[in-house]
Amino acid sequence: MPIATNSDKIDLSSENKTEELANKVSKKLKPGDIIFLYGEMGVGKTTFIRYLINKLQKENNLEQTEITSPTFNLLNEYQINKVKIDHYDLFRIKSVDEVKNLGLFEDSLNSITLIEWPEIIEETPKNLIEFNFNYEKNHQTRSVQIKGLNL
């Protein structure tokens, strides 16, 4: 897989390619990073997050846990030694006030924050990395463009 720079389109036509990307991204993340994951339902956002968190767990000799989308409870938290990973899914959020009540960025300096369906968020946080997942060729393949992170 070629090295990506900001805004390059990265082919994710297989789960193996999604896992490879997650492995590369895992080496670049640090506490304070906030990732917005955009894309249609089923395009691979949660699959990417699963590979990312499991890779971080494995690198830190922790048991790999089941990673699911927090669609109904809005937030899943994972502890990777001293770093907390907050995984939000805002699909069901309908108002900006609901977002404000979640306190998404209150402890962001001590955690890595992953947010699926961030379109309703009005503020642009510091240390923002954006992943734009897309279907290609009539949903036969997938790709992602990354802004704010060089691999």
C-alpha positions as CSV (number, residue, x, y, z in Angstrom):
1,M,0.0,0.0,0.0
2,P,1.5,3.4,-1.0
3,I,2.3,6.0,1.6
4,A,-0.6,8.5,1.8
5,T,-0.4,12.2,2.1
6,N,-3.2,14.6,2.9
7,S,-6.2,14.2,0.5
8,D,-4.8,11.2,-1.4
9,K,-7.5,8.6,-2.1
10,I,-6.7,5.3,-0.5
11,D,-8.2,2.1,-1.8
12,L,-10.1,0.1,0.8
13,S,-11.6,-2.5,-1.6
14,S,-10.8,-5.3,0.9
15,E,-10.8,-5.7,4.6
16,N,-7.1,-6.4,4.4
17,K,-6.5,-3.0,3.1
18,T,-8.7,-1.5,5.8
19,E,-6.6,-3.4,8.4
20,E,-3.3,-2.2,6.8
21,L,-4.5,1.4,7.0
22,A,-5.6,1.0,10.6
23,N,-2.2,-0.4,11.5
24,K,-0.4,2.6,9.9
25,V,-2.7,5.1,11.6
26,S,-2.3,3.4,15.0
27,K,1.4,4.4,14.9
28,K,0.6,8.0,14.3
29,L,-2.1,8.7,16.9
30,K,-1.5,10.4,20.2
31,P,-3.6,11.6,23.1
32,G,-5.4,14.8,22.1
33,D,-6.2,13.6,18.5
34,I,-9.8,13.8,17.4
35,I,-10.9,11.8,14.4
36,F,-14.1,12.6,12.5
37,L,-15.2,9.7,10.3
38,Y,-17.6,10.6,7.5
39,G,-19.3,8.3,5.1
40,E,-22.5,6.4,4.3
41,M,-23.8,3.6,6.3
42,G,-21.9,0.4,5.7
43,V,-18.9,2.0,4.0
44,G,-16.4,0.8,6.6
45,K,-16.1,3.4,9.4
46,T,-16.7,1.0,12.3
47,T,-14.6,-1.8,10.6
48,F,-11.7,0.7,10.4
49,I,-12.2,1.6,14.1
50,R,-12.3,-2.1,15.1
51,Y,-9.0,-2.8,13.4
52,L,-7.5,0.4,14.9
53,I,-8.4,-0.3,18.5
54,N,-7.5,-4.0,18.3
55,K,-4.1,-3.1,16.9
56,L,-3.5,-0.6,19.8
57,Q,-4.6,-3.3,22.3
58,K,-2.3,-5.9,20.7
59,E,0.7,-3.5,20.6
60,N,0.2,-2.9,24.3
61,N,-0.2,-6.7,25.2
62,L,-3.8,-6.2,26.1
63,E,-6.7,-8.6,25.3
64,Q,-8.4,-7.7,22.1
65,T,-12.0,-6.9,22.8
66,E,-15.1,-6.9,20.6
67,I,-15.4,-3.5,19.0
68,T,-19.0,-2.5,18.0
69,S,-20.6,0.7,16.9
70,P,-22.1,2.6,19.9
71,T,-25.2,3.5,17.9
72,F,-27.6,3.1,20.8
73,N,-25.5,4.0,23.8
74,L,-23.6,6.8,21.8
75,L,-20.2,6.1,23.4
76,N,-17.9,3.1,23.9
77,E,-14.7,3.6,26.0
78,Y,-11.5,1.6,25.7
79,Q,-8.5,1.9,28.0
80,I,-5.1,1.3,26.4
81,N,-2.7,1.6,29.3
82,K,-2.8,5.4,30.2
83,V,-4.7,6.4,27.1
84,K,-8.5,6.3,26.9
85,I,-10.2,5.9,23.5
86,D,-13.7,7.4,23.2
87,H,-15.7,6.0,20.3
88,Y,-18.8,8.0,19.6
89,D,-21.6,7.3,17.1
90,L,-23.8,10.4,16.6
91,F,-26.1,8.8,14.0
92,R,-29.2,9.2,16.3
93,I,-28.3,12.7,17.5
94,K,-30.8,15.2,16.1
95,S,-29.8,18.6,17.6
96,V,-26.8,20.6,18.4
97,D,-27.9,20.9,22.0
98,E,-27.7,17.1,22.3
99,V,-24.1,17.2,21.1
100,K,-23.2,19.9,23.6
101,N,-24.6,17.8,26.4
102,L,-22.3,14.9,25.5
103,G,-19.1,16.9,26.3
104,L,-17.3,15.4,23.4
105,F,-14.1,17.4,23.8
106,E,-14.0,18.0,27.6
107,D,-11.2,15.4,28.3
108,S,-9.8,15.3,24.8
109,L,-6.2,16.0,25.8
110,N,-6.0,12.7,27.7
111,S,-7.8,10.6,25.2
112,I,-8.1,9.8,21.5
113,T,-11.6,10.6,20.3
114,L,-13.2,8.8,17.4
115,I,-16.5,10.2,16.1
116,E,-18.7,8.6,13.5
117,W,-21.4,10.8,11.9
118,P,-19.8,14.1,13.1
119,E,-21.8,16.3,10.6
120,I,-23.9,17.8,13.4
121,I,-20.9,19.1,15.3
122,E,-20.5,22.9,14.9
123,E,-17.1,23.5,16.4
124,T,-13.9,22.5,14.8
125,P,-11.6,21.0,17.6
126,K,-7.9,21.3,17.7
127,N,-5.9,18.2,16.5
128,L,-8.7,17.3,14.1
129,I,-8.1,14.4,11.6
130,E,-10.9,13.8,9.1
131,F,-11.5,10.5,7.3
132,N,-14.0,10.6,4.4
133,F,-15.0,7.1,3.5
134,N,-16.6,6.6,0.0
135,Y,-18.1,4.0,-2.1
136,E,-16.6,3.7,-5.6
137,K,-17.8,2.0,-8.8
138,N,-21.5,1.3,-7.9
139,H,-20.6,0.2,-4.3
140,Q,-18.2,-2.4,-5.6
141,T,-15.1,-0.9,-3.9
142,R,-14.4,1.7,-1.2
143,S,-11.9,4.4,-0.6
144,V,-11.0,6.9,2.1
145,Q,-9.4,10.4,1.9
146,I,-7.6,11.6,5.0
147,K,-7.1,15.2,6.0
148,G,-4.9,16.3,8.9
149,L,-2.6,13.2,9.0
150,N,0.3,12.2,6.9
151,L,1.1,8.5,6.8
